[in-house]
Amino acid sequence: MTRVRERLYSLVNGEEGEAMWCGRVMTVLIVASLVPLCFKDSNAALEAVEYACVVVFILDYLARWVTADLKLGKGALSFVIYPFTPMAIIDLLSILPVFLALNDAFRTLRVLRLFRAARAFKLIRYSRSASAISAVFEKQRQALLAVLCFAIAYILVSALVVFNVEPDTFHTFFDAVYWAVVSLTTVGYGDLYPSTDVGRAIAMISSLMGVAVVALPSGIITAGMLDELRGGESEDD
């Protein structure tokens, strides 16, 4: 039984030989499973593709679950931890809509189609480039989280200010938050804009702060990507 599990683990987690071909097949199936989402109405052919892909996804999910201890290295606790890992959650979201759609009460819910779109994120597992980017985000998560917290704090503060000084323009707090986000990201759609001096001052500060908020994560990710590429080159050597 142990040999079977080890064989199964190398098949779903390996990068060479049969594992490489399994990865390519899964990539094709993931792309194929997204095709039905391109059509508003379903038919027998699209449903056949959907169910065929989901069967493979379920087998893949179960294979990764039963070999979770070999990947996570935490013994029996691995089987409890694995369903809550990011990729396992994506796997579950990609197959769950099919079971919900079997019930007529859920079949008409458009949100189920959004869950199916989560399958696109499964490609991360089978792409070295995407895996490298994922590794960069993992290594730089503290710095990126710090920037995110700063951005959220500034958005809330600026939204509170304009919401109180311009009640005629921003009727709800959500309007103020929306304006603060598009201003900070330097998008500025122009559908909402302040008219008072205080509001305009906040808008100018937001535009300047937006440059830093956009530039900082870009610099962090770029530096992390360069380190990741250098690390990959040193391993190849």
Backbone as a ProteinNet text record, in pm:
[ID]
protein_1_A
[PRIMARY]
MTRVRERLYSLVNGEEGEAMWCGRVMTVLIVASLVPLCFKDSNAALEAVEYACVVVFILDYLARWVTADLKLGKGALSFVIYPFTPMAIIDLLSILPVFLALNDAFRTLRVLRLFRAARAFKLIRYSRSASAISAVFEKQRQALLAVLCFAIAYILVSALVVFNVEPDTFHTFFDAVYWAVVSLTTVGYGDLYPSTDVGRAIAMISSLMGVAVVALPSGIITAGMLDELRGGESEDD
[TERTIARY]
83	0	86.3	197.1	286.8	348.8	385.6	444.7	344.5	219.5	115.5	99.3	98.1	82.9	203.7	323.8	443.7	442.4	395.8	384	282.6	171.7	66.6	116.3	194	248.6	343.2	432.1	526.7	455	341	265.9	198	143	69.1	156.3	274.4	359.6	494.5	525.3	654.1	659.5	778.2	797.1	859.2	891.4	957	883.8	913.4	858.2	707	645.4	500.2	430	491.9	433.1	423.1	523.8	522.8	406.8	384.1	273.6	138.6	131	6.6	-22.4	82.6	66.9	16.7	68.4	24.2	-121.2	-159	-298.5	-390.3	-349.4	-430.3	-442.4	-336.1	-340.5	-443.2	-443.1	-540	-681.7	-701.8	-835.5	-884	-792.2	-830.5	-878.4	-802.8	-842.8	-975.8	-989.6	-1113.9	-1233.2	-1210.5	-1320.8	-1368.9	-1284.3	-1322.8	-1403.9	-1398.7	-1469.9	-1620.6	-1687.9	-1832	-1869.5	-1776	-1804.2	-1812	-1765	-1768.3	-1904.1	-1994.3	-2127.7	-2233.8	-2332.4	-2439.4	-2530.3	-2557	-2644.7	-2562.5	-2608.2	-2537.3	-2604.8	-2530.9	-2586.6	-2521.8	-2560.5	-2513.2	-2361.6	-2304.8	-2160	-2081.9	-2127.3	-2057.9	-2070.5	-2186.3	-2204.2	-2117.3	-2099.7	-2014.2	-1869.4	-1824.3	-1689	-1676.6	-1778	-1778.8	-1765.6	-1851.6	-1852.1	-1727.4	-1677	-1555.4	-1436.5	-1425.3	-1316	-1328.9	-1451.5	-1473.4	-1437.8	-1466.8	-1430.9	-1280.3	-1203	-1056.8	-1011.9	-1076.1	-1041	-1065.7	-1174.6	-1206	-1099.8	-1061.7	-958.1	-825.8	-793.9	-671.1	-675.5	-791	-807.4	-790.5	-853.7	-844.6	-702.2	-634.9	-497.4	-404.9	-425.6	-342.9	-376.9	-503.3	-544.9	-487.7	-495.6	-448.4	-296.3	-226.7	-80.2	-33.5	-124.1	-92.7	20	27.9	132.6	271.5	280.4	409.5	452.8	356.5	388.4	411	322.8	329.9	421.6	437.7	528.4	484.6	353.7	303.2	222.9	250	182.5	33	-43.6	-189.2	-253.2	-188.1	-242	-245.5	-162.2	-157.3	-291.1	-362.4	-491.3	-597.6	-577.3	-668.8	-628.8	-498.8	-448.5	-468.9	-448.2	-448.1	-572.9	-695.6	-813.5	-819.1	-739.9	-742.3	-623.1	-540.9	-431.1	-488.1	-422.7	-477.8	-513.3	-422	-448.9	-559.7	-569.6	-677.3	-812.7	-817.2	-941.7	-982.2	-883.9	-911.9	-964.1	-901.7	-947	-1091.6	-1123.1	-1258.7	-1360.4	-1324.8	-1415.6	-1440	-1342.4	-1355.5	-1448.4	-1466.4	-1553.6	-1687.3	-1693.4	-1814.6	-1936.6	-1924.4	-2042.7	-2117.6	-2046.6	-2112.5	-2209.2	-2168.2	-2255.5	-2374.1	-2349	-2458.3	-2557.1	-2505.3	-2591.7	-2683.1	-2648.5	-2734.8	-2869.7	-2872	-2996.1	-3058.2	-3183.7	-3250.1	-3255.1	-3252.7	-3259	-3133.5	-3019.6	-2893.5	-2856.5	-2925.1	-2885.1	-2887.8	-2979.1	-2993	-2901.7	-2826.3	-2739.3	-2618	-2607.2	-2496.4	-2363	-2368.7	-2244.6	-2168.3	-2240.8	-2173.8	-2073.7	-2104.8	-2012.9	-1885	-1896.6	-1778.6	-1687.6	-1748.5	-1669.1	-1594.1	-1659.1	-1593.5	-1473.7	-1480.7	-1368.6	-1243.9	-1262.5	-1147.7	-1053.6	-1102.9	-1018.5	-897	-909	-795.7	-674.7	-700.8	-590.7	-520.3	-584.2	-519.9	-398.2	-395.6	-282.6	-152.7	-163.7	-44.6	39	-31.2	36.2	120.2	79.4	145.5	231.4	253.2	336.5	454.9	574.4	693.1	700.8	661.9	665.3	567.6	445.8	346.3	390.3	456.6	506.4	613.5	696.2	800.8	738.3	635.1	565.6	500	438.9	376	479.1	597.2	704.2	750.2	754.3	793.2	693.8	564.7	461.7	471.8	504.8	517	635.3	748.8	868.3	856.7	786.2	775.2	642.5	573.6	438.6	438	542.4	545.8	554.9	643.3	658.7	533.3	476.9	355.4	237.1	232	124.1	133.9	257.2	277.3	226.2	255.6	207.3	55.5	-1.1	-146.1	-214	-158.9	-216.6	-210.6	-98.8	-85.7	-190.1	-208	-303.9	-446.2	-480.9	-615.7	-639.9	-539.4	-552.6	-572.7	-494.7	-508.4	-644.1	-689.6	-820	-931.2	-927.2	-1031.3	-1028.2	-907.3	-895.1	-942.3	-894.6	-934.1	-1083.3	-1138.2	-1281.4	-1362.6	-1318.5	-1388.3	-1387.3	-1273.2	-1261.5	-1356.4	-1349.7	-1433.7	-1582.1	-1609.4	-1749.1	-1811.7	-1730	-1781.4	-1776.9	-1680.4	-1670.5	-1751.8	-1790	-1868.5	-1988.3	-2081.4	-2198.4	-2288.2	-2286.5	-2371.1	-2317.8	-2186.1	-2125.1	-2120.8	-2082.7	-2071.1	-2187	-2289	-2411.1	-2396.8	-2309.6	-2284.9	-2135.4	-2100.7	-1959.3	-1893.8	-1971.4	-1916.9	-1875.4	-1953.5	-1916.1	-1779.9	-1759.9	-1632.8	-1517	-1541.8	-1437.7	-1404.8	-1508.6	-1489	-1402.6	-1435	-1356.9	-1213.2	-1195.5	-1061.2	-976.5	-1037.8	-964.7	-921.9	-1015.4	-980.9	-884.6	-888.4	-793.5	-654.8	-650	-521.1	-451.8	-529	-470.9	-449.4	-472.3	-453	-536.7	-650.3	-740.7	-827.1	-898.8	-977.3	-1079.4	-1188.4	-1290.8	-1362	-1372.5	-1434.7	-1583.7	-1642.7	-1786.3	-1817.3	-1720.2	-1730.6	-1603.5	-1621.2	-1503.1	-1540	-1445.2	-1471.9	-1476.1	-1548.9	-1561	-1511.3	-1490.1	-1441.1	-1288.5	-1231.7	-1085.9	-1024.6	-1090.2	-1038.2	-1043.5	-1154.7	-1168.7	-1066	-1041.6	-942.7	-801.3	-775.7	-644.7	-623.3	-727.5	-719.8	-697.3	-763.3	-748.2	-604.4	-543	-405	-309.2	-333	-247.5	-264.3	-388.6	-414.8	-342.8	-339.7	-271	-121.5	-64.3	78.9	106.9	20.6	37.8	18.9	-67.6	-92.6	31	116.3	241	325.1	334.2	412.4	346.6	213.2	141.2	155.4	160	176.5	323.4	413.8	556.2	617.3	578.3	637.7	616.2	492.8	475.3	547.1	550.3	619	767.5	827.1	968.8	996.7	908.6	925.7	915.9	815.5	794.9	908.4	955.1	1065.4	1192.5	1223.9	1342.9	1331.7	1212.7	1190.9	1202.8	1153.6	1161.1	1305.8	1385.5	1527.4	1599.3	1569.3	1629	1588.5	1459.8	1410.4	1479.2	1497.6	1563.6	1709.9	1777.1	1917.7	1929.2	1832.2	1832.8	1813.5	1722.9	1700.6	1822.8	1895	2014.9	2125.5	2140.3	2244.1	2215.7	2086.1	2051	2081.9	2059	2088.6	2237.6	2318.5	2463.6	2514.2
-121.2	0	125.9	118.5	233.3	262.5	154.5	173.1	235.5	192.1	247.6	396.1	436.7	577.1	658.3	601	670.9	689.2	585.8	593	699.3	701.3	799.3	940	954.4	1086.1	1137.8	1052	1094.4	1127.4	1062.1	1084.6	1222.2	1263.7	1390.8	1508.5	1479.7	1589.1	1596.3	1494.4	1494	1590.9	1600.9	1693.6	1626.6	1497.4	1429.2	1299.9	1246.1	1117.9	1118.1	1017.2	1003.1	1120.1	1171.1	1285.4	1407.5	1425.6	1539.5	1526.7	1405.5	1384.3	1399.1	1354.6	1373.3	1521.6	1597.7	1741.6	1806.3	1759.1	1813.9	1778.8	1655.8	1614.6	1698.3	1721.4	1802.4	1945.1	1997	2132.2	2142	2042.4	2039.8	2030.1	1945.7	1927.5	2054.3	2124.5	2249	2351.7	2365	2459.2	2415.7	2285	2233.7	2257.5	2246.7	2265.8	2409.7	2502.1	2643	2680.6	2594.4	2623.5	2641	2553.2	2572.4	2708.1	2771.3	2901.3	3011.8	2981.6	3080.5	3087.5	2997.9	2993.9	3018.6	3099.1	3128	3007.6	2936	2819.3	2692.4	2590.5	2463.1	2366.3	2262.8	2156.6	2024.4	1918.5	1785.2	1772.8	1829.7	1819.9	1893.7	2014.6	2092.5	2025.8	1969.7	1899.9	1774.7	1708.2	1589.9	1627.3	1736.8	1786.4	1823.1	1891.3	1933.9	1815.5	1716.3	1602.5	1515.3	1501.1	1422.6	1487.3	1619.3	1691.3	1684.3	1697.6	1696.6	1560.7	1453.3	1320	1310.4	1360.5	1359.5	1450.5	1567.1	1659.8	1596.8	1522.2	1455.7	1351.3	1271.9	1170.6	1235.7	1347.2	1420.1	1473.4	1527.7	1581.4	1470.5	1356	1244.1	1189.7	1184.2	1134.7	1224.3	1353.7	1446.5	1441.5	1414.7	1408	1283.9	1169.4	1045.5	1040	1128.3	1133	1262.6	1327.5	1456.8	1444.6	1330.6	1314.9	1310.5	1260	1255.5	1394.8	1480.8	1617.1	1712.1	1706.5	1800.3	1751.9	1620.6	1565.5	1585	1587.4	1605.6	1484.8	1370.1	1248.5	1252.2	1193.9	1186.3	1325.1	1422.1	1558.7	1619.1	1567.6	1618.9	1604.5	1494.5	1470.6	1571	1629.5	1732.1	1868.5	1892.3	2022	2041.8	1937.5	1952	2018.9	1981	2045.7	2196.4	2249.1	2392.2	2466.1	2395.1	2461.5	2535	2641.5	2722.5	2643.6	2558.1	2484.2	2381.5	2323.7	2227.3	2297.5	2418.9	2496.5	2527.7	2563.9	2590.4	2464.1	2350.3	2222.8	2194.3	2219.1	2191.6	2285.6	2412.8	2509.3	2475.8	2412.2	2381.2	2263.3	2176.9	2060.2	2073	2158	2171.7	2215.9	2310.3	2355.6	2243.7	2140.7	2031.8	1958.4	1935.6	1866.4	1954.5	2084.7	2176	2186.3	2181.1	2194	2072.6	1961.9	1843.8	1868.3	1965.8	2005	2118.8	2104.2	2206.5	2342.6	2342.1	2468	2550.8	2483.8	2555	2572.4	2500.9	2498.9	2637.2	2723.3	2855.5	2961.1	2928.3	3027.2	3056.6	3180.9	3218.5	3217.2	3230.2	3234.2	3103	2993.5	2865.3	2871.1	2949	2964.4	3034.5	3124.4	3193	3095.6	3001.5	2900.6	2813.7	2783.7	2702.7	2775.7	2908.2	2986.3	2971.1	2924.2	2902.2	2796.5	2716.4	2612.8	2673.2	2796.6	2860.8	2867.9	2882.1	2891.4	2757	2648	2517.7	2510.6	2597.7	2598.7	2636.7	2707.2	2746.8	2624.8	2516.3	2394.2	2331.7	2353.7	2285.8	2379.1	2500.4	2596.3	2636.5	2615.7	2653.2	2803.9	2880.1	3026.1	3071.7	3014.5	3050.8	3005.7	2890.9	2842.2	2935.5	2989	3083.1	3210.6	3260.7	3380.7	3354.5	3236.4	3199.5	3193.3	3140.3	3132.3	3271.4	3364	3502.1	3565.6	3547.6	3602.9	3542.1	3413.5	3346.5	3402	3421.9	3470.6	3617.8	3695.5	3840	3878.4	3780.5	3808.7	3911.7	3915	4010.8	4154.2	4175.2	4309.5	4350.6	4257.6	4287.8	4312.2	4237.1	4255.6	4392.1	4436.8	4568.7	4679	4667	4765.2	4761.6	4640.4	4625.6	4689.4	4666	4725.7	4877.2	4929.9	5074.8	5130.3	5062.1	5107.9	5104.4	4997.2	4984.9	5093.7	5117.8	5220.6	5358.2	5387.8	5519	5531.7	5425	5426.5	5456.8	5390.1	5411	5553.1	5603.9	5739.1	5843.3	5833	5930.7	5921.1	5799.3	5781.7	5845.6	5829.6	5890	6042.1	6098	6243.7	6298.9	6244.8	6298.6	6268.7	6159.2	6125.1	6227.1	6280	6377.1	6520.1	6553.9	6691.9	6714.8	6605.3	6619.3	6523.3	6543.6	6454.1	6462.2	6577.2	6590.7	6510.4	6490.2	6415	6265.9	6232.8	6092	6058.1	5997	5970	5852.9	5760.2	5646	5632.8	5560.6	5539.8	5454.5	5365	5283.4	5370.7	5475.6	5569.8	5632.1	5667.8	5729.8	5630.4	5506.2	5403.3	5377.4	5368.7	5347.7	5458.9	5583.4	5696.5	5689.5	5654.7	5647.3	5540.9	5427.2	5319.3	5360.8	5415.4	5452.3	5570.3	5654.1	5765.8	5717	5626.4	5575.5	5492.8	5419.8	5339	5420.2	5551.2	5646.9	5613.1	5543.1	5513.1	5635.3	5682.3	5804	5802.5	5728.1	5719.1	5852.4	5936	6066.4	6068.4	5953.9	5953.3	6016.4	6009.5	6076.3	6156.6	6281.2	6362	6471.3	6508.3	6609.4	6749.7	6837.7	6975.7	7077.6	7036.4	7128	7128.7	7229.1	7239.6	7120.8	7081.6	6967.4	6840	6818.7	6701.2	6696.8	6812	6818.3	6794.8	6843.7	6820.2	6669.9	6604	6458.1	6388	6437	6377.1	6389.7	6507.3	6526.6	6436.9	6427.3	6340.5	6194.8	6156.4	6018.5	5985.2	6080.9	6058	6037	6118.6	6104.4	5974.9	5942.9	5819.6	5698.2	5712.8	5602.5	5559.1	5654.9	5622	5527.4	5558.5	5474.8	5338.6	5338.2	5213.3	5117.8	5172.6	5088.2	5050.4	5143.6	5120.1	5023	5033.3	4947.7	4798.7	4752.4	4610.2	4566.8	4654.9	4621.8	4598.8	4687.4	4672.8	4548.3	4520.3	4402.4	4274.3	4267.9	4148.1	4131.4	4242.7	4235.3	4184.8	4238.6	4194	4046.8	4007.5	3867.3	3775.9	3821	3741.4	3723	3828.7	3818.8	3720.4	3725.4	3630.1	3487.1	3469.9	3336.6	3283.6	3369.3	3327.2	3294.6	3375.5	3347	3215.4	3191.1	3066	2946.4	2960.7	2852.3	2825.3	2933.2	2917.5	2849	2884.6	2822.8	2674.4	2636.7	2496.8	2417.7	2480.3	2414	2390.7	2488.4	2474.8	2365.5
0	0	0	75.3	82.9	-53.4	-125.2	-258.4	-355.1	-343.6	-429.8	-403.5	-277.1	-241.1	-286.4	-272.6	-318.1	-469.4	-539.3	-684.2	-724.7	-653.4	-679.7	-651.7	-544.3	-507.9	-615.7	-663.5	-767.5	-898.2	-919.4	-1042.2	-1043	-928.2	-923.3	-881.7	-828.2	-781.4	-850.9	-933.2	-1000.6	-1117.3	-1179.3	-1291.1	-1412.5	-1402.3	-1513.5	-1547.2	-1664.6	-1705.4	-1714.8	-1654.9	-1660.6	-1591.6	-1484.2	-1412.8	-1502.6	-1588	-1680.3	-1778.6	-1830.1	-1923	-1853.9	-1729.1	-1652.8	-1635.1	-1610.4	-1596.3	-1724.6	-1837.5	-1966.6	-1994.1	-1961	-1979.4	-1892.2	-1768.6	-1677	-1727.6	-1784.5	-1839.8	-1951.8	-2040.5	-2150.1	-2095.9	-1994.9	-1937.2	-1866.9	-1801.2	-1733.5	-1835.8	-1944.5	-2049.7	-2110.9	-2134.7	-2193.7	-2101.3	-1970.9	-1875.9	-1869.9	-1918.1	-1919	-2043.2	-2144.1	-2269	-2247.6	-2169.5	-2149.8	-2090	-2018.9	-1959.3	-2064.5	-2185.3	-2292.6	-2360.2	-2320.4	-2380.3	-2273.7	-2306.8	-2211.6	-2191.4	-2299.7	-2293.5	-2304.8	-2232.3	-2235.1	-2331.3	-2371	-2453.9	-2413.9	-2479	-2441	-2454.5	-2560.7	-2582.9	-2474.1	-2440.7	-2337.1	-2201.2	-2173.5	-2046.1	-2038.9	-2150.9	-2154.6	-2122	-2183.3	-2155.1	-2007.1	-1955.4	-1815.9	-1721	-1738.7	-1646.8	-1661.8	-1784	-1805.4	-1733.8	-1746.7	-1681.1	-1529.5	-1480.6	-1335.7	-1275	-1346.9	-1297.9	-1276	-1372.9	-1361.4	-1247.2	-1233.8	-1126	-988.9	-977.4	-850.4	-817	-917.5	-896.1	-856.7	-921.4	-889.6	-746.4	-708	-571.6	-468.1	-492.9	-398.8	-392.1	-507.3	-510	-428	-438.7	-361.4	-212.9	-183.6	-42.9	25.5	-39.8	23.5	33.4	-40.2	-30.9	35.9	107.2	169.8	271	340.7	442	379	256.3	187	142.3	116.9	71.4	188.3	286.7	398.9	510.9	522.1	621.5	765.3	790.2	926.4	974.7	915.4	957.6	929.2	1021.4	1004.1	1000.5	1063.9	1065.7	925.7	836	698.7	627.4	659.3	593.2	638.3	755.2	805.2	750.9	739.5	694.4	544.8	466	320.6	262.6	302.5	241.8	260.2	354.9	382.8	320.2	243.5	173.1	51.2	5.6	-104.8	-229.8	-277	-399.7	-380.2	-261.5	-235.3	-234.9	-183.7	-185.2	-328.9	-411.9	-553.4	-621.3	-590.5	-647.8	-608.6	-482.3	-434.3	-499.3	-511.5	-574.7	-722	-784.2	-926.2	-952.6	-852	-872.3	-799.4	-698.3	-618.7	-699	-794	-869.2	-940.8	-983.3	-1054.4	-962.6	-839.3	-744.5	-705.7	-693	-659.8	-774.8	-897.7	-1015.1	-1033.4	-968.7	-978.1	-911.4	-820.4	-755	-835.2	-875.4	-957.2	-888.1	-756.4	-682.3	-703.4	-732.6	-751.2	-898.1	-987.7	-1128	-1192.3	-1148.9	-1212.3	-1152.2	-1049.6	-986.3	-1074.9	-1120.2	-1207.2	-1133.9	-999.7	-922.8	-935.3	-966.9	-984	-1097.9	-1201	-1314.1	-1269.7	-1171	-1120.2	-1047.5	-973.3	-904.4	-1005	-1116.9	-1218.8	-1277.1	-1282.3	-1334.9	-1249	-1124.2	-1035.7	-1092.1	-1185.6	-1246.8	-1315.3	-1360.1	-1427.5	-1334.7	-1204.3	-1108.3	-1090	-1131.2	-1123.8	-1214.9	-1316.9	-1409.5	-1339.6	-1226.7	-1151.2	-1115.1	-1082.9	-1038.3	-1149.6	-1275.2	-1386.2	-1470	-1423.9	-1495	-1407.4	-1458.6	-1382	-1360.3	-1462.6	-1450	-1342.7	-1346.3	-1246.4	-1107.7	-1100.6	-971.3	-916.8	-1007.3	-964.7	-909.8	-978.5	-931.1	-796.4	-783.4	-656.8	-544.6	-575.9	-475.8	-434	-530.2	-499.3	-403.7	-430.7	-342.4	-203	-198.1	-68.2	11.6	-56.1	12.5	50.8	-31.5	-8.1	56.5	114.9	165.7	277.9	360.2	470.1	417.7	321.1	263.7	187.2	110.7	34.4	127.1	236.8	334.2	400.5	425.7	485.7	393.1	264	166	157.4	159	151.6	272.7	390.9	513.2	508.3	458.9	445.8	349.4	236.1	135.6	191	260.5	317.5	421.8	506.4	609.8	546.3	442.4	377.3	308.1	244.8	177	276.5	391.4	492.2	547.8	575.5	631.1	530.3	405.7	303.5	273.2	275.9	252.1	364.2	487.6	600.8	591.8	548.8	539.4	433.5	311	204	227.8	295	324.2	419	509.4	606.1	554.8	468.4	420.9	293.6	223.5	100.7	99.6	191.6	198.2	74.9	4.4	-114.2	-233.7	-237.1	-347.7	-318.3	-194.6	-155.5	-61.9	-119.2	-43.7	53.3	23.9	112.9	135.8	242.2	271.6	162.4	102.3	-5.9	-123.9	-153.1	-259.5	-230	-103.2	-63.6	-75.2	-34	-44.5	-191.1	-273.4	-418.2	-476.7	-442.5	-493.3	-443.7	-315.5	-257.2	-327.4	-360.8	-428	-567.8	-646.8	-785.1	-787.3	-684.2	-677.7	-638.7	-540.8	-493.9	-601.1	-679.2	-786.5	-913.9	-904.4	-1015.1	-1137.7	-1116.3	-1227.5	-1256.7	-1153.5	-1165.6	-1276.5	-1260.7	-1364.8	-1388.2	-1286.5	-1304.5	-1279.5	-1241.7	-1213.8	-1078.6	-985.9	-856.3	-833.8	-791.3	-764.2	-663.1	-576.5	-474.1	-534.2	-467.2	-515.6	-414	-288.3	-186.1	-185.7	-119.9	-113.1	-38	71.3	148.9	64.5	-3.1	-87.3	-198.5	-260.4	-367.4	-314	-194.3	-132.9	-109.2	-60.4	-40.2	-173.5	-279.1	-411.7	-461.6	-439.3	-482.7	-405	-274.1	-192.2	-234.8	-264.6	-306.1	-436.4	-528.2	-655.8	-634.2	-544	-515	-440.1	-343.1	-267.6	-357.8	-457.6	-548.6	-624.1	-657.5	-726.9	-641.9	-511	-420.7	-400.3	-386.3	-361.5	-479.5	-600	-719.2	-738.5	-711.9	-736.6	-635.8	-508.6	-405.6	-432	-452.4	-481.7	-608.6	-708.1	-833.7	-808.8	-728.7	-696.8	-614.6	-517.4	-431.7	-513.6	-600.5	-683.3	-783.1	-841.9	-938.4	-872.3	-753.6	-681.6	-644.2	-598.3	-563.2	-683	-798.8	-920.9	-964.9	-954	-989.9	-899.2	-768.9	-674.9	-708.3	-745.8	-780	-905.3	-1004.4	-1127.8	-1103.3	-1020.9	-987.9	-913.2	-822.6	-748	-839.3	-938.9	-1034.6	-1120.1	-1160	-1241.6	-1162.7	-1033.6	-951.3	-929.4	-918.6	-902.4	-1029.3	-1146.5	-1273.3	-1290.1	-1241.1	-1250.3	-1155.9
[MASK]
+++++++++++++++++++++++++++++++++++++++++++++++++++++++++++++++++++++++++++++++++++++++++++++++++++++++++++++++++++++++++++++++++++++++++++++++++++++++++++++++++++++++++++++++++++++++++++++++++++++++++++++++++++++++++++++++++++++++++++++

